[in-house]
Amino acid sequence: MVPATPRDVVHIRAGSFILVFLFALAVLGIISQAWVLTGIAVIAAIVTAVDIYLAVRRQKNRDVGEAG
């Protein structure tokens, strides 16, 4: 088990739900040819993915903390 803080766990779990929502929004934007909506969804998905990556990296770098 990897030591984790509750903040990191929330970032990872909430981020995964947000990614699913943004994927659906991007698909709807492509289907309806709303390119601005698709672009916003893609940019937000990239930001969310970077946030998840940083949370996982913080989680792996910690030597102390709550096991989760």
C-alpha positions as a Markdown table, in Angstrom:
| # | Residue | x | y | z |
|---|---|---|---|---|
| 1 | Met | 0.0 | 0.0 | 0.0 |
| 2 | Val | 1.2 | 3.5 | -0.8 |
| 3 | Pro | 1.0 | 6.3 | 1.8 |
| 4 | Ala | -1.6 | 8.8 | 0.8 |
| 5 | Thr | -3.2 | 12.0 | 2.1 |
| 6 | Pro | -6.9 | 12.4 | 1.8 |
| 7 | Arg | -6.4 | 15.4 | -0.5 |
| 8 | Asp | -4.5 | 13.3 | -3.0 |
| 9 | Val | -7.2 | 10.6 | -2.9 |
| 10 | Val | -9.9 | 13.2 | -3.5 |
| 11 | His | -7.9 | 14.7 | -6.4 |
| 12 | Ile | -7.6 | 11.2 | -8.0 |
| 13 | Arg | -11.2 | 10.1 | -7.5 |
| 14 | Ala | -12.9 | 13.3 | -8.3 |
| 15 | Gly | -10.6 | 13.8 | -11.2 |
| 16 | Ser | -11.6 | 10.4 | -12.7 |
| 17 | Phe | -15.3 | 11.3 | -12.5 |
| 18 | Ile | -14.6 | 14.7 | -14.1 |
| 19 | Leu | -12.7 | 13.0 | -16.9 |
| 20 | Val | -15.6 | 10.8 | -17.7 |
| 21 | Phe | -18.0 | 13.8 | -17.8 |
| 22 | Leu | -15.6 | 15.8 | -20.0 |
| 23 | Phe | -15.2 | 12.9 | -22.4 |
| 24 | Ala | -19.0 | 12.7 | -22.8 |
| 25 | Leu | -19.1 | 16.4 | -23.2 |
| 26 | Ala | -16.4 | 16.3 | -25.9 |
| 27 | Val | -18.3 | 13.5 | -27.8 |
| 28 | Leu | -21.5 | 15.5 | -27.7 |
| 29 | Gly | -19.6 | 18.6 | -28.9 |
| 30 | Ile | -18.2 | 16.6 | -31.8 |
| 31 | Ile | -21.6 | 15.1 | -32.7 |
| 32 | Ser | -23.3 | 18.5 | -32.6 |
| 33 | Gln | -20.3 | 20.2 | -34.3 |
| 34 | Ala | -19.9 | 22.6 | -31.4 |
| 35 | Trp | -16.2 | 23.0 | -31.8 |
| 36 | Val | -15.8 | 25.6 | -29.0 |
| 37 | Leu | -17.5 | 23.2 | -26.6 |
| 38 | Thr | -15.3 | 20.4 | -27.7 |
| 39 | Gly | -12.2 | 22.5 | -27.3 |
| 40 | Ile | -13.1 | 23.6 | -23.8 |
| 41 | Ala | -13.8 | 20.0 | -22.8 |
| 42 | Val | -10.5 | 18.8 | -24.2 |
| 43 | Ile | -8.5 | 21.6 | -22.5 |
| 44 | Ala | -10.3 | 20.9 | -19.2 |
| 45 | Ala | -9.6 | 17.2 | -19.6 |
| 46 | Ile | -5.9 | 17.9 | -20.1 |
| 47 | Val | -5.8 | 20.1 | -17.0 |
| 48 | Thr | -7.7 | 17.4 | -15.0 |
| 49 | Ala | -5.3 | 14.7 | -16.2 |
| 50 | Val | -2.3 | 16.8 | -15.2 |
| 51 | Asp | -3.8 | 17.3 | -11.8 |
| 52 | Ile | -4.4 | 13.5 | -11.3 |
| 53 | Tyr | -0.8 | 12.9 | -12.5 |
| 54 | Leu | 0.6 | 15.4 | -9.9 |
| 55 | Ala | -1.6 | 13.9 | -7.1 |
| 56 | Val | -0.3 | 10.4 | -7.9 |
| 57 | Arg | 3.3 | 11.7 | -8.0 |
| 58 | Arg | 2.8 | 13.4 | -4.6 |
| 59 | Gln | 1.4 | 10.3 | -3.2 |
| 60 | Lys | 4.4 | 8.2 | -4.3 |
| 61 | Asn | 6.9 | 10.7 | -3.0 |
| 62 | Arg | 5.6 | 10.8 | 0.5 |
| 63 | Asp | 7.4 | 8.7 | 3.2 |
| 64 | Val | 4.8 | 9.4 | 5.8 |
| 65 | Gly | 1.0 | 9.7 | 5.9 |
| 66 | Glu | -2.1 | 7.7 | 6.0 |
| 67 | Ala | -2.2 | 4.4 | 4.2 |
| 68 | Gly | -5.0 | 4.4 | 1.7 |
